[in-house]
Structures are given as C-alpha cells and as structure tokens.
Amino acid sequence: MDQSTWIDQHATGHLQVDGQSIPIVTANTVVVGTGAAGYCAADRLVMLGQKDVVMVTDKRRAGASRNAGSDKQTYYKLTLAGAEPDSVREMAETLFSGGSMDGDIALAEAAWSPRAFFHLVESGVPFPHNASGEYVGYKTDHDPRQRATSVGPYTSRTMVEKLEGRVKDGHGIPVLDLCRVVDLVVEDGAVVGLLCVRLDVGADHPSRFLLLRCTNLVYATGGPAGMYADSVYPNGQWGANGAALRAGVHGKNLTEWQFGLASIHPRWNVSGTYMQALPRFVSTDADGGDAREFLGEFLPDYGDQLTRIFLKGYQWPFDVRKAPEGSSLIDLLVYQETKLRGRRVWLDFRANPAEEHFDASKLSDEARAYLDATGVTGLGDSTPIERLQHMNRPAYEFYLQRNPGVDLETDMLEVAVCAQHNNGGLEVDQWWQSNLAGFFPVGEAAGAHGVYRPGGAALNSGQVGATRAASYIAQARTEDPVDEGTFASAAAPVAERAASLLKEAGARAASGTDGTDELLTRIRRLMSDKAGVVRSRESVAQAREEITALLAGYEATIAADLDSRRSVSRLFLIRDILTSQYVYLNAMEHYVASGGLSRGSVLYTDAEGDLPVVDASVSAALPELFRLRLDAGKLDDVIQVTSWDGAADPEFTWRERRPIPEHAEAFENTWRTYRENKNIG
C-alpha cells in the first residue's frame, strides 16, 4: 500500500484551509525521526504496552545516526568488564563534571545505561565481549574509566538498522516518510499535534500538508545541523529545533556546541587512527595549487608537532582548554588557513610531516608507548598510510567505499574544523519531558549534556532518553488525544499560516526566480564565519542583526517553485533554520553579556586575554582573533535557559543546575512505590 492510500484510509478527518483538504491522522503518540533514538522510543513504547504509535520523518534513510561515524565510533556505558571499580554514582559524577549538566539527568543516564546497552545487544548490535562474557571497554575523551565500546565505524548505523527491524518487522508501526516538520500544534500549555509538509506529493494533490493529532510527541529530530555550513553532519540531516522554539519549548545551554576536524568530501570525523597515523597537514590555494605544510610555522619542533597530531586522535573535539599549549592548537591553525587566509587544508598520508624520516623516539612517552603497543614502531621508517593500514585497515577502506571515494594511498583528503554536535538543545526533565506537556525531545534534540561530555555519551543519552520518555508515556500519559473540535481550533491558525506561506512564495516564484538555494547557502555560511568555533561579541552581534532581518522579512519575500518538491521542502526548512539561528545567536549574545568566557568547544575572542603559546623560536604571531580567557568553570553550576513566545525577543535566565539525587530509601519502600506507579512521575 502506498503512503497516500494509507493516509487516506487512516485519516480520522480533514481540515479545510485555503483550498487545502488536510488529512488528520490520530494516535496516542507520534514519534518524529527515524534515527537510533526515534526507533528506540517506538520500540520501547510497544514493549511497554502503548501500541498506538505512528512515526514520521522527512527522509527515512537520512539522519546523523544512520550516516555518521568515525574510525571507531564510540558507545559510552557503565563499566561491564574487568576488576576496575565503577558505579552508577561514579558514572553520574563523570557526566555531571562536564559542567552545566543537571544531576538528575546524569544519574538517569548512568543508571539506565546497562538497560539501554543490553537492549541493543539483544536487538542484535554486535558489541564485543570476551570468552567469559565481559563487555570489554576502552578509554575515550573525558572518560576516567574504560567505559567505551564500539562495533566499528558504523556503531550508530548498526543501532538504527537493528532497532528499525524491531519496529517495522516486529511491531508493524507505520512510518510516514517524506514529511517535514512545519509547526507544533499547542493548546493550553500542551502539545496536541503536529503539522508536516508532505514531500511525497505534488502541487496537484488535494493537500501538500498532513496533520497529526496526538497526546504525546516524541521529538527525535536530531540536532539543528542546518545552522552551519562547515559541518560534519551528513547531508540530509537538518534538525527541526525551530518549530519547537516557536511553540514555546525552552532552550538549554544553546551556546554549547562541539566542533572538530573532519573531511568535507565525504563528511567524516578524522579522529582516532586517522590522527594517530601522523599524517602531514598541507594547505593549498583555492585551486589546489601552491601546496605547503603549515603546522611548522608555529610548531617547528618535529617531536612536538607529531605529538600534538597524535593526541588529536583521542582529543578529537576542539577543546579550548587544550588550545593554549595542547593538541587543539592544531584546530586553530587549520582555522587560520581556511577562514583567515582563504586556503584549503588537506591531510596527506603519503609522506611524513616535514617530509622527514619517521623517528618515534622524538614523540612524547604517551604517544610512543601507544605506537609501540600497536606495533607501529616495528615498521621502521614508515609512512602515514602504512601506519594507518597497519593499525586500522577498515579506516583506510572506509574512504574507498564512500561517494566520492578517496584513496588515501594516492590522494590527499580535504578537511576543515566543522560543527559536529549541539551539546545544548531543548530543555528536558529527568523523564525527557519539556516544559510543554506531552512534548519529549530525545537524542540530540534534547539539551541533556553539559559543556563537556565523554565521547560516545550522546549515543547512550539517546537510548536512555528514549526509554525514559516511553516509560513515562506508557505509565502516565495514556489518555486519548483532544477531541476533534478542540484540535481543529488549535490547528487551523497553524495550518493557515503555512498554507499562506506556500501560496505566496509560489506566486513570487512564478513571476521571478526561486530563492531558496541561494538563501540557504548564505545563512549557513554566515553562521560558520561569525558564530562557529571562534566567535566574538562583535561577530555574533553582526550575525544576529542579519539573521533577525532575514527572519522578519522571510514570509513576505521568499520565492519557491511549487512544482519542485525540493523547493517546497526548503521553503519550510529555511524558516526553521532561521528561527534556530535567531534564538541561538541571541543566546550567544546573552552568554557573553553575562561574563561568559571561552569554554567547551568554543573560543570567544577577548582583547583582555592571552594568545595560545607557540614555540619560543617562532617569529610569526597568531592572529588577535585567537586571544582568549578561559572560563575555568565559573559558570559550571548554572544553566542558561531560553524562553521565547515567537513575538518579542527571547528571554534568558540562569538557574542552578539540579544536583545528583541522593536515594537512601530502604528496598521495601522503593519496592512498594514501584508497585504503585513504577516510580514514574
């Protein structure tokens, strides 16, 4: 049965708006997004007894969890092997120590990490264990233990595929594809539905829109990836935070992003073995000529340069604390080449840095010991490609298999400092419910993390958050959706505005040109240039002024070809991105105005600060743009909360972060309350 037929057969009514006959599909819970968090939520809902579930997505095979990864993509969980001590409380404290993270969320993510992990194992994700059944681990960034595990470059993809099989084949949950979020439908402080634009039908269809009436909305839309041009998010991952912010959902720690070195064709993190193989860093002009190594300009000592490159392997995210004297200076030197000098940067695995013979004795003890343990030093005078293939041949083969393919034996790999993850997002409580009743952001859409987080913690957070949201819904939010009349009253103005935007944008395109592609490129480039990994009070203000004007005039000026499904999609996508950019930029301005300094994965230019330290023999000076003062944890105990009514300017407050709960009840008391309500509420 095709999708239009399914919708026609399952529609519980229609809303007539400006010539559109919009079908209404009704369910207790609608899950938006078909990544690892979305499929987990749908699977858990059915397992817990709530079978009245519909899933919607803008593109089923797109999204970060299905298409992103690294040389060895990490999943973070409680220690499940060996004699090294660990505990739920200790893992919670590790997460909490990242700064500006709520303690109840940290405890929930630690306590339910085994439950989430073993659900994946039983679903068929092949996490490795030893002969005795211990799920062995390794240490990842910001991890004091060895809690990390992996199934290789495609850990999250494997998770998606296994969970998708359970949802589609095991539970038969309908998945409505090519439905892009337009707006939430809200009534009296609660979500009651969702409006989507359908990309599976053309202009001749009775309606380009779909309404979903529901009691609960699980929002697994991923991070707002469309905000930045320099991005390692996979093509097709855009996010939909703008719709939630327009509906009054609070934002949390919106300023906190994670940036890192990534290849751009194809998009992929160059972490782990890609750095530990010690490639050359080469820059060229825009046409690929005038090739030269550039790290030596500021890191002339051979051993120091190679050690910093090596450390980027497991210190992959840009960390401003490691910029003054550590491995993150490399990110800044790449940024200088690309953003300030207008050049392109490449990793070259064909020859050693400085075209010297490889000499492991000049590396730091830490780097040399690692390369000894992996057998690299036994290769003798090796090249980076020989070291990469020896340590991790699948990492080499990965680029051969991508589109476009890159053979690292013969070709250089173009890289940039890219946006990779929004550690902030939409505010949630310990059951992942937002301030809007019935609205549950999960996965990267949820602002569940602190300023820093261990590598792989996002995958655990998505699974735990989805499980907790499903648990709450199945226990406490089983009622039917609002009645048809109430829903129609709430949905009509939302649908009318969307239909008007579609109609008027089409009329402008009929007498002019489609402006969606050009505008999308412009606003994403603006964010990367003015509010990316390096930003200042002035650059953020400039970006905010431009985005504010574009958002204010968007509905009256944008033109979109209604015969092009791509243009119709981008008509609503750009509005969502502009909304997110507007609110996020205001949050950045508020952060700086509140005395916020460089922290996490962001450098805020500060005229009163210091430049990163370089070799004393270097005569060249780093640009003033890199002058910084470290936050040193002064805002770790508070959280920036954003609220916006869609009309006036966003409002911001600082609240104390919630502490890690102390549970000292007797077993019998916990057992009694669990029998009453499963301790949900």
Buried (B, 14 or more C-beta within 10 A) or exposed (E): EEBBEEBEEBBBBBBEBEEBEBBBBBBBBBBBBBBBBBBBBBBBBBBBEBBBBBBBBBBBEBBBBBBBBBBBBBBBBBBBBEEEEBEBBBBBBBBBBBBBBBBBBBBBBBBBBBBBBBBBEEBEBEBEBEEEEEBBBBBBBBBBBBBBBBBBBBBBBBBBBBBBBBBBEEBEBBBBBBBBBBBBBBBEEBBBBBBBBBBBBEEEEBBBBBBBBBBBBBBBBBBBBBBBBBBBBBEBBBBBBBBBBBBBBBBBBBBBBBBBBBBBEBBBBBBBBBBBBBBBBBBBEEEEEEBEBBBBBBBBBBBBBBBBBBBBBBBBBBBBBBBBEBBBBBBBBBBBBBBEBEBBBBBBBBBBBBEEEBEBEBBBEEBBEBBEEBEBBEBEEBBBBBBBBBBBEBBBBBBEEBEEEBEBBEBBBBBBBBBBBBBBBBBBBBBBBBBBBBBBBBBBBBBBBBBBBBBBBBBBBBBBBBBBBBBBBBBBBBEEBBEBEBBBEBBBEBBBBBBEBBEBBBEBBEEEEBBBEEBBEBBBEBBBBBBBBBBBBEBBBBBBEBBBEBBEEBBEEBBBBBBBBBBBBBBBBBBBBBBBBBBBBBBBBBBBEEEBBBBBBBBBBBEEBEBBEBEEEBEEEBBEBBBBBBBEEEBBEBBBBBBBEEEEEBEBEBEEBBEBEEEEEEEEEEEEEEEEEBBBE
